[in-house]
Amino acid sequence: MFKTTLKLTTALAVCAAASIASADTYGPFPVTVKGYEGDKTNSVSYSGQIARHALHDSLKKAAGKGNGGANAADVEAMLLAYFNGSDADLEIMAPASKDGYPVKQATVNAISKGKNISGKFYDGAMPAWPGNVSGKEAMLHMIKHAAQSNGGFDAENGYDWGQVISKYTMGAMMYNQAVDNYLDEKLDADNKPNNKPYKDGAYYTGKEHSWDEAFGYWGGPAHTLSLSPEQAYSIAKQKDLTAADANGDGVVDLKSEHVFGPAYYAAGADKGGTKSTNYMHTIMQAFVDGRQLIADANGEALTDDQRAQLKGYAEVIESNWEKVLAEATFKYAGSVYKDIGKMGELEGEELAKAYRNYVKHWGELKGFAMALQTGKNNLGATATELNKLIGFGPVTLDNTYVTGVDADGNFVRERRKTWSDYQLQMLETQKLLADTFGLKSRANDALADLETLAGKLNSADSAETD
């Protein structure tokens, strides 16, 4: 069920009332484990999550390495290595060093060893993807088809594999692990308690590390609160070394200075929407304040009041993160709507180029719509309607669209839809998201066209045809 306004207001009030000192950055925080005798002085640790961000960014990059089939086996093996992990020390394909933005780490193991995406991937039902599959099965199906594609693009069925894979993973790994694990079950009193190390010999308590791991999946640098949304956005694009390089050593440490996916899209919503939002700083402040609360407990078990405050911060993080995903879905529904309008006036190479952009934007729309369905909340009828409006695939150049898969996992396109009908569905998607999640940024808002387009289609008795 969705959170009520009252519940969110209460969570915000809890955060405002907390009587702890607030840090400006995420760490360093002192070692509070009782009896610890090692040489560590900073209890913050989330390098495993940053390694998974690097795996994700590299997976997206690798999805474009196919040449149309001849190298499919090699590309699939590469994609599976980044998804499942590898005994080899994998190259960080992205974010990699470039002129003006040197990156400290070149391999995944230089961040953290033995990490993978698959072991932290949502594996509940995923009705948004054809074939009646689980969340992980949907990803493996995407990987197989990406390997067979030409440069990650399937023009016939309308898929940009790098986009679908990436945006889906931002939900199925990062969002799911943070809000439905570390900020949920692991905040219970008897789960990773604060008066014991996270594991034998660890220099951080159970609650300290659980909170750190959630923060790591968020993808914001430790100094996010000192950055504007525009600066954070530019860091993610590897265009602002000065803003990224918090310690001034001339290189970007991926462990603490780069901006990854979820934080990037929060910054994008804050800087590019039609109304002012503050998702990035709101989420970051809740992470910092929650970690300070845990540190202030000084290695003692959290009291019920302290855990209530901590859950208040978790509620702020979860609700705003969900809105970030919904804002991104809204934005790309608007992009698809606009792309269709452009394509109706083009031919030849110009049409092909516009269609490529349309497929890219649809991949982002679909991936984020799937990401929304991997969190703590059961979206119920909203998810059903969202999946119906967006479909398994976009309307392609011959007006067919994917309706399912055959026994071999190949896509099937058995129906047709007019471009105008699909445009209307994009506007209905925006309305559903805006109404359900109370969106404010609303980039690419095209809802002003909803009534006019619906009226035209109704008067023309437009209908989907078999």
MIDRENLUM-305360 format. One record per residue: y, x, z of N, C-alpha, C in turn; residue in three letters. Coordinates in steps of 0.1 Angstrom, whole numbers, plus 5000, padded with zeros to 4 digits. Layout:
BEGIN
YXZYXZYXZALA ...
This chain:
BEGIN
498850085000500050005000501250095000MET 502350044994503550114994504250115007PHE 504950225010505650235022506850135022LYS 507150075033508249985034509550065037THR 510649995033511950055036512050085051THR 511549995059511650025074510950145078LEU 509750165072508950285076509650415072LYS 510250415060510950535055512150555064LEU 512850455067514050465075513750525089THR 512550475094512150525107511850675106THR 511150715095510750855093512050945093ALA 513050895085514250975084514950985098LEU 514950875106515550875119514850975128ALA 513550985127512751075135513151215132VAL 513351245119513751385115515151415120CYS 516051315119517451345124517451365139ALA 516551295146516651305160515951425166ALA 515151495158514451615163515351715169ALA 515051765181515951845188515551995187SER 515152035175514752175173515852245165ILE 515852375166516752465158516252465144ALA 517152455134516752455120516952585114SER 515952635107516152765100516752735086ALA 517252835079517852825066516852855055ASP 515852925058514752955048513452925054THR 512452925045511052905050510453035054TYR 510753075066510253195072511353305071GLY 511153415078509853435086509853355099PRO 508653315103508453255116507553345125PHE 507753345138507053445146505553405147PRO 504753515150503353485153503253425167VAL 502553315168502453245181501053225186THR 500053275178498653265182498453345196VAL 497853275205497653335218496553445217LYS 496853555223495853665223495853745210GLY 496653725200496653795188497153945191TYR 496354035185496654185188496854265176GLU 497054195164497254265152498654305150GLY 499054355138500354405135501254315127ASP 500754185125501554095118502654035127LYS 503854025121505053965129505553835123THR 505053805111505453675104504253595102ASN 504153475107502953385107502853305094SER 503853315085503853235073502853295063VAL 502053205057501053245047500753135038SER 501153145025500753045015500553105001TYR 500053235001499853304989498753244980SER 497753174987496653114979497253004970GLY 498252924975498752824968499652874956GLN 500352984958501053044947500153094937ILE 499053154941498053194931497553074922ALA 497452964928497052844920498152794911ARG 499352814915500452784906500452874894HIS 500153004896500053094885498853064876ALA 497753014882496552964874496952844866LEU 497752754872498152634865499052674853HIS 500052754855500952794845500252864833ASP 499352944837498553014827497552924820SER 497052824827496152724820496952654809LEU 498152614813499052544803499252634791LYS 499552764793499752854782498552874774LYS 497352884780496152904773495752784765ALA 496152664768495852544761496352544747ALA 497252634744497852644730497152754722GLY 496052814726495552934720494452894709LYS 494152774708493152734698493652744683GLY 492652774674493052784660492452674651ASN 492052564658491552454650490052444650GLY 489352524658487952514659487152644659GLY 487552744651486852864649486652944662ALA 487752944670487653014683487552924695ASN 487052804693486952704703486152744715ALA 485052814713484152854724484952964733ALA 485653054727486353154734487553094742ASP 488253004735489352934742488852854754VAL 487752774752487252694763486852784774GLU 486252894772485852984782487053044790ALA 488153064782489353114789489953004797MET 490052884792490552774800489752744813LEU 488452754811487652724823487752844833LEU 488052964829488253074838489453044847ALA 490552994841491752964848491552844857TYR 490752744852490452624860489552644872PHE 488352714868487352734878487452864886ASN 488352954882488353084889487453174882GLY 487553304884486853404877486653524886SER 485453594884485253724891486153834886ASP 486653814874487653904868489053884874ALA 489853984873491253964878492053914866ASP 492353784866492953724855494353754853LEU 494753774840496153804837496953674840GLU 498153694845499053584847499753564833ILE 499353474826499953444813501353384814MET 501553314825502853254828502853224843ALA 504053254849505253314844505053464844PRO 505253524832505153674830506553734829ALA 506553864831507853934829508353924815SER 509753914815510453914802511753974804LYS 512454004793513754074794514653994803ASP 515254054813516153994822515453914834GLY 514153914834513453844845512153914848TYR 512154034854510954104857510154034868PRO 508854024866508053954877507154064883VAL 507054054896506454164904504954164901LYS 504254044901502854044899502454014885GLN 501354084880500954064866499554004866ALA 498854004877497453944877497353844889THR 496453754888496353654899495953714912VAL 495053814911494553874924495653954931ASN 496753984924497854054930498553954939ALA 498353824937498953724946497953694957ILE 496753654953495653614962494353614955SER 493253664961491953684955491153554957LYS 490253534947489153434948489653284947GLY 490753264941491353124940490953054927LYS 490952924928490752844916491452714917ASN 491552634906492152504906491052394909ILE 489952414903488852304904488452274918SER 488452364927487952334940489052264949GLY 490252244943491252174950491752054942LYS 490952014933491351914923490951774927PHE 491751674925491451534928490251494920TYR 489251434927488051394920487651244923ASP 488651164926488451024927488450954913GLY 488350824912488350764899489650784892ALA 489550794879490750814871490750714859MET 491050584861490950484851492050504840PRO 493050594842494050624832493450694820ALA 492250754821491750834810490450764805TRP 490150764792489050694787487750744791PRO 486750664792485350704795484850674809GLY 485650604817485250574830484850694838ASN 485850794839485550924845486250944858VAL 485851054865486551094877487651184873SER 488551214883489651304881489351434875GLY 488251494880487851634875487251614861LYS 486451514859485851494846486851474835GLU 487951404838489051384829489651524825ALA 489851614834490351744831489451824822MET 488151824825487151894817487151844803LEU 487351714801487351654788488651704781HIS 489751704788490951764782490751904777MET 490151984786489952124783489152144771ILE 488052064769487152084758487952054745LYS 488751944745489451904733490652004730HIS 491252054741492352154739491852274731ALA 490652324735490052434729489752414714ALA 489452294710489152264696490452234688GLN 491552224694492752194687493452314681SER 494452284673495252384666496552404674ASN 496652514682497852544690498052434700GLY 497052374705497152274716497652134711GLY 497752114698498251994692497151924684PHE 496951794688496051704681496851594674ASP 497251614662498151524655497451394652ALA 496151394649495451274646495351174657GLU 495151224669494951134681496251124689ASN 497151224687498451224694498451294707GLY 497851404708497851474721498451614720TYR 499351644730499851784732499051824745ASP 498051904743497151934754497752014766TRP 498652104762499252184773500152094782GLY 500751994776501651904784500751804793GLN 499751744787498951654795498251724806VAL 497651844803496951914813497851964824ILE 498952014821499952064831500451954840SER 500951844834501551744842500551674851LYS 499351654846498251594853497951684865TYR 497851814863497451904874498551904885THR 499751884881500851884892500551764902MET 499851664897499451564907498151594913GLY 497151614904495751624908495451744917ALA 496151844916496051964926497151964936MET 498351994931499452024940499851904949MET 500151794943500651674950499451614959TYR 498251604953497151554960496851634973ASN 496751764971496351854982497451854993GLN 498751844989499751854999499851715007ALA 499951605000500251485007498951405012VAL 497851435006496651365010495651455017ASP 496051565021495151655028496051725039ASN 496851825036497451905046498551825054TYR 499251735047500251655054499651525059LEU 498351505058497651385062496651415073ASP 495351435069494251455079494551575088GLU 495151685082495251805089496451795100LYS 497151685100498051665111497551595123LEU 496251555122495651485133495451585145ASP 495451535157495351625169494151715169ALA 493051665165491751745166491451815153ASP 492351815143492051885130493052005130ASN 492452125130493252245129494352245140LYS 493952235153494952225164495852355165PRO 497052335171497952445171497752545182ASN 496852515191496552615202495252695199ASN 494952695186493852785181494252845168LYS 493652965165493953025152493352935141PRO 493852935129493352855118491852895115TYR 491553015117490153065116490053195125LYS 488953235128488753355137489553475131ASP 490353525140491153645136492453625129GLY 492753495126493953465118495153495127ALA 496353525121497553545128498453425127TYR 497853315123498653185123497753075129TYR 498352975135497652865142497152765131THR 496352675136495852575127496952495120GLY 497852445128498952365123499952445115LYS 500252575119501152655111500652675097GLU 499352705096498852735082498652605074HIS 498252495080498152375073499552335067SER 500552345075501952315070502352415059TRP 502052545061502352645050501652615037ASP 500352575038499652545026500252425018GLU 500652325025501352215019502652265012ALA 503352345019504652395014504352485001PHE 503252565001502952644990502752554977GLY 502052444979501852354967503152294962TYR 504152284970505452224966506052314956TRP 505952444957506452534947507852584947GLY 508552554958509952594960509952734966GLY 510952824962511052954969511552934983PRO 511353044991511653035005513153005007ALA 513953044998515453024999515952904991HIS 515152804989515552694981516852624986THR 517052625000518252555005519552625001LEU 519452744997520652814993520952804978SER 520052734971520152714956520652574952LEU 521452574942521752444936520652394927SER 520552264924519552224914519652294901PRO 520852324897520952394884520452544885GLU 520652604896520052744898518552734899GLN 517952644906516552634907515952604894ALA 516552514886516052484873516052614864TYR 517152694865517252814857516252914861SER 515952924874514853014879513552974873ILE 513252854873511952804867511852844852ALA 512952844845513052874831513153024829LYS 513153104840513253254840514553294834GLN 515653234838516953264832517953304842LYS 517553314855518553354865517953444875ASP 517953574872517353674881518153684894LEU 519453674893520353684905519953584915THR 519853454911519553344920518153364925ALA 517253404917515853424922515553534932ALA 516253644929515953774936516653774950ASP 516053694960516653684973516753814981ALA 515753904979515854024987516454144979ASN 516954114967517754214960516954334955GLY 515654324953514854444949514754464934ASP 515354364927515354384912514254314905GLY 513254264912512154194906511854054913VAL 511253964906510953834912509553834918VAL 509453814931508153804938507653664937ASP 506653634930506153494928505753434941LEU 505453514951505053454964506153384971LYS 507353424968508453364976509753344969SER 509853384956511153374949511253294937GLU 510053254931510053174919510053024922HIS 510452944912510352804913509252754904VAL 508252684910507152624902507252474901PHE 506352414893506352284888506952174896GLY 506452134908506952014915508452034919PRO 508752154924510152184928511052184916ALA 510552234905511352234892511752094888TYR 510752004889511051864885511951794895TYR 511851824907512851774917514251824913ALA 514351944910515652004906516151934894ALA 515251914884515651844872516151704874GLY 515551634883515951494885517351504892ALA 517551594901518851604908519951644899ASP 519651724889520751774881521051694869LYS 520051614865520051554852520051404851GLY 520051334862519951194863521251124861GLY 521250984860522450904858523150884871THR 522350894883522950884896522551004904LYS 523351034914523151154922521951134931SER 521051234931519851234940519851374946THR 519051384957518951514964517451534968ASN 516551514959515151534962514751674966TYR 515251774959514851914961515251954975MET 516451934980516951974993516351895004HIS 516151765001515551675011514151715015THR 513351745004511951785006511951925013ILE 512752015008512752145014513152145028MET 514252075032514652065046513652015055GLN 512851915050511751855058510651965060ALA 510352035050509352145052509852255062PHE 511152295061511652395070511652345084VAL 512152225086512352165099510952145106ASP 509952105098508652085103508052215107GLY 508252315099507652445103508352505115ARG 509652475117510352525129509852455141GLN 509552325140508952245151507652305156LEU 506852345146505552405150505652535156ILE 506552615151506852755157507352735171ALA 508252635173508852615187507752575197ASP 506652525193505552495202504852615208ALA 505152735202504752865207503252875210ASN 502452825201501052845202500352745211GLY 501052645216500452545224500052425215GLU 499152345220498752225212499952135212ALA 500152075200501351985198501151855207LEU 502251815213502151685221502151575211THR 501851455216501951335207503351315201ASP 504351345209505751325204506051425193ASP 505551555195505751655185505051615172GLN 503851575173503051535161503751415154ARG 504251325162505051205156506251255148ALA 506951355154508051415147507551485134GLN 506451555135505951625124505551525113LEU 504951415117504551315107505751255101LYS 506851245108508051195102508551285091GLY 508551415093508851505082507951495070TYR 506651485073505651465063505851335055ALA 506351235061506651105054507751125045GLU 508851195049509951225040509551305028VAL 508651405030508151485019507351405010ILE 506451325015505551255006506351144998GLU 507251075005507850964997508851014987SER 509551124990510351184980509651254968ASN 508551314972507651384961507151274952TRP 506651164957506251054949507351004939GLU 508550994945509650954936509951054925LYS 509851184928509951284918509051264906VAL 507751244909506751214899507151084891LEU 507550984898507950854892509150874883ALA 510150954888511350984880510951054867GLU 510051154868509651224856508951134846ALA 508051044851507350944843508450854836THR 509450814843510450724838511250804827PHE 511550924830512351004820511551014806LYS 510251044807509551064795509250934787TYR 509150824795509050694788510250674780ALA 511450714785512650704777512650794765GLY 512150914767512051004756511250954744SER 510050894748509150834738509850724731VAL 510550644738511250524732512350574722TYR 513050684726514050734717513450804705LYS 512350874707511650934696511150834685ASP 510650724689510250624680511350574671ILE 512550554678513750514670514050614660GLY 513950744663514350844653513350854642LYS 512050844645511050854634511150744624MET 511650634627511750524617512650554606GLY 513450654607514450684597514150814590GLU 512950874592512651004586511451004577LEU 511351104569510251124560509851274559GLU 508651304554508251434551508251534563GLY 508851654561508851754571509651714583GLU 510751634581511551594592510751494601GLU 509951404594509151314602508051384610LEU 507451484603506451564610506951634622ALA 508151694621508751754633509151664644LYS 509651544640509951444650508651384657ALA 507651374649506351324654505851424665TYR 505951554662505551664671506251644684ARG 507551624684508351604696507851484704ASN 507651374696507151254702505851274709TYR 504851344703503651374710503751454722VAL 504651554721504951634733505451554745LYS 506451464742507051384752505951284757HIS 505151234749504151134753503151214762TRP 502751334759501951414768502451424782GLY 503851454783504451464796504451324803GLU 504751224796504651084801503251054807LEU 502251084799500951044803500451134815LYS 500751264814500351354825500951314838GLY 502251284838502951244851502451104855PHE 502151014846501650884850500350894857ALA 499450994852498251024859498451084872MET 499451184873499751254885500051154896ALA 500851054893501250954903500050884910LEU 498950884902497750804907496850894915GLN 497251014919496351104926496851134941THR 497851054945498351074959497650994969GLY 498350984980497850924992497850774991LYS 498750714983498950574982498050514971ASN 497450404973496750324963497750244956ASN 498050284943499050214935498650074930LEU 497350044931496749914928497249864915GLY 497849734915498249664903499249744895ALA 500049824902501049904895500450004886THR 499350074891498650174883497950104871ALA 497349984873496749914862497749874851THR 498849834855499949794845500449914838GLU 500650024846501150144840500250204829LEU 498950204833497950254823497850164811ASN 498050034813497949944801499149964792LYS 500349984798501550004790501550134782LEU 501150244789501150374782499950394773ILE 498750344777497550354769496850484771GLY 495750494765494950624765495550724755PHE 496250684746496950764736498150694730GLY 499050774724500250704718499850644704PRO 500750554700500650504686500850624676VAL 499950644667500050754658500650714645THR 500750804635501450784623500950674615LEU 499650644616499050524609498950404617ASP 499650404628499750294638498450264646ASN 497450354645496350344653496550414666THR 495750394676495850464689494550464696TYR 494350564704493050584711492750464720VAL 491550414718491150294727489950334736THR 489350454733488150494741487550614736GLY 486350644740485550764735484150714732VAL 483550794723482150754719481250834729ASP 479950824726478950884735479051034735ALA 479651094725479751234725481151284730ASP 481951194735483251224741484351234730GLY 484051194718485051194707485951074709ASN 487251084706488150974707487950874696PHE 488150744700487950634691489250564690VAL 489750534678490950454675490550324668ARG 490450214675489950094669490949984667GLU 492150014671493249904670494549964665ARG 495449874661496749914656497849844665ARG 499049914664500149854671501449894663LYS 502349814663503649844656504449944665THR 505350014658506150104666507050024675TRP 507549914670508449834679507749774691SER 506549734689505749684701505649804711ASP 505349924707505150034716506450074722TYR 507550064715508850084721509149994732GLN 508849864730509049764741508149804753LEU 506949854751506149894762506750014770GLN 507450094763508050214770509250154779MET 509950054774510950004783510349924794LEU 509249854792508649784803508049884813GLU 507650004808507250114817508350154826THR 509550174820510650214828511050114838GLN 510949984835511349884844510349874856LYS 509049884852508049884863508250004873LEU 508550124868508750234876510050224885LEU 511150174878512350164885512250064897ALA 511649954894511449844904510549884915ASP 509449944912508449974921508850084931THR 509450194925509750314933511250324937PHE 512050224933513450234937514150364932GLY 513950394919514450514913515950514912LEU 516550634913518050644912518450744901LYS 517750854900518150954890518050884876SER 516950844872516650764860517150824847ARG 516750954845517151024833516550944821ALA 517250954809516850884797516650734799ASN 517550674807517450534810517750454798ASP 516850374793517050294781516950144784ALA 516950104797516649974800517749874795LEU 518849924792519949834786519449774773ALA 518449834766517949784754516849684755ASP 516349664768515149584770515249444765LEU 516249374770516449234766516649214751GLU 517349304745517649284730516349304722THR 515649414726514349444718513349334720LEU 513249294733512249184736512549064728ALA 513849024727514248914720513948924705GLY 514149034699513949054685512449044682LYS 511649104691510149094688509648954690LEU 510148884700509748744702510048654690ASN 511248674685511748594673510948624661SER 510448754660509648794648508148764650ALA 507848714662506448684665505548804663ASP 506148924668505349044667504149044676SER 503049094671501849094678500949214675ALA 500149264684499149364682498049314673GLU 497649394663496549344654495349424656THR 494149364653492949434654492649524641ASP 
